[in-house]
Amino acid sequence: MKKVFIGFAIFIVVLLAAAALAPYLFKDKIKQVLDKQIAKNVNAKVLYQTDNVNISLFRDFPNLALSIDDLTVIGQDSFRRDTLAALPNFSLGLDLMSVIAGDRLKIRSVKLQDPRLKLKVLKSGRANWDIFISDTTQVETPADTANTFNVAIKGWEINNGTLVYEDLSIPFRAEAYHVNHSGSGDFEQNVFDMKSRTTADGFTFNFDGMDYLDSAQLDADITMDMDLNQSKYTFKENNIKLNEFGFGFDGSLAMPTDDINMDLTFKAADTDFRSILSIVPGIFTEKFKNIKTDGKVAFNGYVKGTFNDTSMPGFGTDLKVTNGMFKYPDLPQAATNINIDMSVDNKDGVINNTNVLIRQMHLDLGKNPVDAKASIQGLEPMKVDGNVKARVDLAEMTKVFPIADMTLRGLLAVDAVAKGTYSKTQMPVVNAKMNLANGFVKAKQFPAPIQNLNVVSTITNTTGNTDDTKVLIERFNMLLDGEPLEGRVFVQNIDKPAFDARIKGILDLTKITKIFPLEDMTLAGRINADVSAKGKMTDIDAGKYANITSSGNMQINNLTYKSTDLPQGMKITSANTVFNNEKIEVRDMKGFVGKSDVQVNGSVSNYMGYLFGKNQSLRGNFNLNSSRFDVNEWMVDEMSGEPVPEEATGVIPVPENLDFVLNTNINQVEYDNLKLNNLKGTVTLRDQVAKLDQVAFNTLGGSFVTTGSYNTKNLQHPAFTFGLNIKNLDFKSAYNAFNTIKALAPIAQFLDGKFSTNFNFNGELGADMMPVYSTLTGKGLIEVVKAVVNDNVIVNRISEVTNFKELKNFTIQNKAISAEIVDGNLVVKPFDFTVGNIKTTIGGTNGFNGNLTYALALDVPTGQVGNALNAKLTSLTGVKDIKGTDRVTMNLNVGGTVTNPKVSLSTASAKSQAKQVVQSIVQEKVDVAKARLEQEKQKAQDSIKAELDRKRVEAEAKAKAEIAKRTQEAEQKLKKQASEKINSLFNKKKPATDTAKKN
């Protein structure tokens, strides 16, 4: 017996050990299957770490539990910045025997913990969840190549989920938070019952910008009969509640193809008015449980038809509320006599054919009645027949419905009637009045009230023509914290409006934005304005601005503005503007942009054409003065405020339709690590080109005068031209400050002294707003005032090859050097200088990639040539007795880079021809580079010509096809007309009198 017990114990230990080891034995296998299936079936980024894949045999025994932590699915292309699914914990229960057999993995259960799903449809109809790859080449899947996964689910569960669905094509948005969902069903069977339970907090339903449900609570318990063979799903027992409003479905959904055939009816489960009141936005709060209600409700509807990419099912609803009433326990009055009888009907699913009938809508807010009726047939065009009438004392309304932390007073009267057709060309006959008398608004967050608020307005149309529509705000006035604001507005004709308006008073933006908060924006300050405008939009569209009358003035004090798009902010300390229909004059504007002070005077013209016309330029001429302008402050990320990496800045476009001249006078500009002093000059913005005209400044001890342009008409290839006149700039300072010097003239880092230059160059800018060196061309003169060459790697290497010690340290003074930029390389034309008794000529190129290609000729007395070089010079010159000559020319090649130069002796001559040799070498390199540029230019021209020829041929073919089509249509039309004439001629009926005579 003891042996049996020991044997059984050993068996149990081995079994448990095998169960513990099994997950590790199968982990790699399952991981491989996952990766293979994702790559094969999913067109999206699926991100997860191998270490976050966990397998356990005990957690979901007898199934094998597979879980993945921190799984993220990110869309592609248009959705590459959208996270489709973020799953902190995703678990599958796999059939253990299917894992062991290894043919197909059976999924028994699915569990999601804290998932966040965002489903989105673009205006084009493209959905972000359409990520599964379809195999269009596979007609039938053989049994031995079936999918590696087999759905054999028996249960699933979602805990604390977040779901957002947004369809921009409708537009529609639904959100649900704290979603808990569980379901069960045997998907290995073809016919079975699927049961599910769903709860959610914060369920929101928004259509076309309006919330129809706001933060509602959802509770749904649904059983469906699943017929997988027929792809038909029938509602059985089900109960769905939104807040306290319960309803249920009858009917079925069928999906035999990509179409969804729907035949559903729905009906309210509760006839108590309280239930439907609970889903009215703003009503269902913590106080709702104590609200007293009365009345009955009936609500039902249907959805019937086919849903696919091109059609929708028909739908309809009926709602009746009889003698409804609600009263908050802590308010003195009730809303009573709530009676609603309305229906929405659409038989064919075409949205445009929707009909809405409001037979009755009445309620009393305390002693204030509200009545409305309406019949709406179709949406475009829309046939309207309705009216609304209300007379509401706002103080009494707040005794019925709670408005937190706000006091309202005033008498609001609305009386509107509309009958006729509304479309792009028609308006219903309308007579609508809305008046507010003695309005008063006071909020807790802003104790200063709006007082004496009066509005008298009417909308009328007596004929049904759009041009007879008149909108008149005859008068509005108010006091905001004791400061007056008043005005009037008249607009006639909706399609081509004529307007006459005036606004006068004080706008305290600080107070207004406290009453009406602005999202992601701070706005403060005071505007005192008296502005009038009168005219017709047709005159504005035609550019006949002389027919427009606009005038006024505006004083601005301490206006500040800051937003996520402008985190640096701006402030106008004071400004005066006077304007008419021709221009706006800005006088004595003082303020700050970011931390930089500015003073501006000038004018803007054609502002009406810019605001209301098409492709018309806003013209301006301004004088800008500043004591200190910090450019670095604007080179930061809009969101983080951190400096923007050079590679991420992007091309800055010159705005379209601007024609501005800016005369600048700035004492100091901070840009990168430079301080530009006494900057003066003119900047012009016109036709997407910015031009600099004689912009002068001082920096690094030198003086600069610049001219040039920056052209962004082609944002893919933004071009620039730049003329640079520099006096007395330090070599090393220039190298440290300017990237172009580092790239094209790195030798400057080894030179002590100063230079001047007059250089013009052009090219393209890259996405980092730096020159694309391969596109640079230009030429100019470099004047070396003084350059001291001290012990650097290049001259040291030359000295080693020639054994001339004096070449390690020397000075060049007052030397003019011609230079040219060809194919992105700096070409230094040959120039002479003397080091002791050595006459030196040098020329060559610096590549933007750092490579050197220079030719150096040294005309030296033969007596200075050491013994080591005698034999080599004798061989190179062909002179048997080199010492018998007076001087010898040594030609050297300098290659490699500035930090790793390669120097070699190439040729030598007993004749004095140093300059000619260097000149020929340099000229050869210039000719080769220019020839290559010409080839590239010709290729580009040929490519453009070929594209133009292709488009011309396409246009000609299209025109011929259109002519042939119209000719054929004309011939058919003529034949048809001729046939009709002949038929009418021979088949013409005789008059009745003739027939009568025959009889």
HELIX and SHEET records of a PDB file:
HELIX    1   1 LYS A    2  ASN A   41  1                                  40    
HELIX    2   2 THR A   50  ASN A   52  5                                   3    
HELIX    3   3 ASP A   77  PHE A   79  5                                   3    
HELIX    4   4 LEU A   96  ALA A  101  1                                   6    
HELIX    5   5 ALA A  143  THR A  145  5                                   3    
HELIX    6   6 PHE A  273  LEU A  277  1                                   5    
HELIX    7   7 GLU A  286  ASN A  290  5                                   5    
HELIX    8   8 ILE A  351  ASN A  353  5                                   3    
HELIX    9   9 LEU A  394  MET A  397  1                                   4    
HELIX   10  10 THR A  466  ASP A  468  5                                   3    
HELIX   11  11 LEU A  509  ILE A  515  1                                   7    
HELIX   12  12 MET A  537  ASP A  541  1                                   5    
HELIX   13  13 TYR A  545  ASN A  547  5                                   3    
HELIX   14  14 TYR A  607  PHE A  612  1                                   6    
HELIX   15  15 ASN A  632  TRP A  634  5                                   3    
HELIX   16  16 GLU A  646  ALA A  648  5                                   3    
HELIX   17  17 PHE A  731  ALA A  737  1                                   7    
HELIX   18  18 ASN A  739  LEU A  744  1                                   6    
HELIX   19  19 PRO A  746  PHE A  750  5                                   5    
HELIX   20  20 TYR A  773  THR A  775  5                                   3    
HELIX   21  21 VAL A  793  THR A  802  1                                  10    
HELIX   22  22 LYS A  805  LYS A  808  5                                   4    
HELIX   23  23 THR A  862  GLN A  864  5                                   3    
HELIX   24  24 ASN A  867  THR A  877  1                                  11    
HELIX   25  25 ILE A  882  GLY A  884  5                                   3    
HELIX   26  26 ALA A  914  PHE A  986  1                                  73    
HELIX   27  27 ALA A  992  LYS A  998  1                                   7    
SHEET    1   A 3 LYS A  45  LEU A  47  0                                        
SHEET    2   A 3 ASN A  63  ILE A  74 -1                                        
SHEET    3   A 3 VAL A  53  SER A  56 -1                                        
SHEET    1   B 6 LYS A  45  LEU A  47  0                                        
SHEET    2   B 6 ASN A  63  ILE A  74 -1                                        
SHEET    3   B 6 THR A  83  ASP A  95 -1                                        
SHEET    4   B 6 LEU A 105  GLN A 113 -1                                        
SHEET    5   B 6 PHE A 149  ASP A 167  1                                        
SHEET    6   B 6 ARG A 116  VAL A 121  1                                        
SHEET    1   C31 LYS A  45  LEU A  47  0                                        
SHEET    2   C31 ASN A  63  ILE A  74 -1                                        
SHEET    3   C31 THR A  83  ASP A  95 -1                                        
SHEET    4   C31 LEU A 105  GLN A 113 -1                                        
SHEET    5   C31 PHE A 149  ASP A 167  1                                        
SHEET    6   C31 PHE A 172  SER A 184 -1                                        
SHEET    7   C31 VAL A 191  PHE A 207 -1                                        
SHEET    8   C31 MET A 210  ASP A 227 -1                                        
SHEET    9   C31 LYS A 232  LEU A 242 -1                                        
SHEET   10   C31 PHE A 245  ALA A 254 -1                                        
SHEET   11   C31 ILE A 260  ALA A 268 -1                                        
SHEET   12   C31 LYS A 292  PHE A 307 -1                                        
SHEET   13   C31 GLY A 314  LYS A 327 -1                                        
SHEET   14   C31 ALA A 335  ASN A 346 -1                                        
SHEET   15   C31 ASN A 355  LEU A 365 -1                                        
SHEET   16   C31 ASN A 368  GLN A 377 -1                                        
SHEET   17   C31 MET A 382  ASP A 393 -1                                        
SHEET   18   C31 MET A 406  TYR A 422 -1                                        
SHEET   19   C31 VAL A 429  ALA A 443 -1                                        
SHEET   20   C31 PHE A 446  ASN A 461 -1                                        
SHEET   21   C31 LYS A 470  LEU A 480 -1                                        
SHEET   22   C31 GLU A 483  GLN A 492 -1                                        
SHEET   23   C31 ALA A 498  ASP A 508 -1                                        
SHEET   24   C31 MET A 521  LYS A 536 -1                                        
SHEET   25   C31 THR A 549  SER A 563 -1                                        
SHEET   26   C31 MET A 570  ASN A 580 -1                                        
SHEET   27   C31 LYS A 583  VAL A 593 -1                                        
SHEET   28   C31 SER A 596  SER A 605 -1                                        
SHEET   29   C31 LEU A 618  SER A 626 -1                                        
SHEET   30   C31 LEU A 658  TYR A 671  1                                        
SHEET   31   C31 PHE A 629  ASP A 630  1                                        
SHEET    1   D42 LYS A  45  LEU A  47  0                                        
SHEET    2   D42 ASN A  63  ILE A  74 -1                                        
SHEET    3   D42 THR A  83  ASP A  95 -1                                        
SHEET    4   D42 LEU A 105  GLN A 113 -1                                        
SHEET    5   D42 PHE A 149  ASP A 167  1                                        
SHEET    6   D42 PHE A 172  SER A 184 -1                                        
SHEET    7   D42 VAL A 191  PHE A 207 -1                                        
SHEET    8   D42 MET A 210  ASP A 227 -1                                        
SHEET    9   D42 LYS A 232  LEU A 242 -1                                        
SHEET   10   D42 PHE A 245  ALA A 254 -1                                        
SHEET   11   D42 ILE A 260  ALA A 268 -1                                        
SHEET   12   D42 LYS A 292  PHE A 307 -1                                        
SHEET   13   D42 GLY A 314  LYS A 327 -1                                        
SHEET   14   D42 ALA A 335  ASN A 346 -1                                        
SHEET   15   D42 ASN A 355  LEU A 365 -1                                        
SHEET   16   D42 ASN A 368  GLN A 377 -1                                        
SHEET   17   D42 MET A 382  ASP A 393 -1                                        
SHEET   18   D42 MET A 406  TYR A 422 -1                                        
SHEET   19   D42 VAL A 429  ALA A 443 -1                                        
SHEET   20   D42 PHE A 446  ASN A 461 -1                                        
SHEET   21   D42 LYS A 470  LEU A 480 -1                                        
SHEET   22   D42 GLU A 483  GLN A 492 -1                                        
SHEET   23   D42 ALA A 498  ASP A 508 -1                                        
SHEET   24   D42 MET A 521  LYS A 536 -1                                        
SHEET   25   D42 THR A 549  SER A 563 -1                                        
SHEET   26   D42 MET A 570  ASN A 580 -1                                        
SHEET   27   D42 LYS A 583  VAL A 593 -1                                        
SHEET   28   D42 SER A 596  SER A 605 -1                                        
SHEET   29   D42 LEU A 618  SER A 626 -1                                        
SHEET   30   D42 LEU A 658  TYR A 671  1                                        
SHEET   31   D42 LEU A 674  ARG A 686 -1                                        
SHEET   32   D42 VAL A 689  THR A 699 -1                                        
SHEET   33   D42 GLY A 702  ASN A 711 -1                                        
SHEET   34   D42 ALA A 719  ASP A 730 -1                                        
SHEET   35   D42 LEU A 751  GLU A 764 -1                                        
SHEET   36   D42 THR A 777  ASN A 790 -1                                        
SHEET   37   D42 ASN A 809  VAL A 822 -1                                        
SHEET   38   D42 ASN A 825  VAL A 835 -1                                        
SHEET   39   D42 ILE A 838  ASN A 846 -1                                        
SHEET   40   D42 LEU A 852  PRO A 861 -1                                        
SHEET   41   D42 ARG A 887  GLY A 896 -1                                        
SHEET   42   D42 PRO A 901  SER A 909 -1                                        
END                                                                             
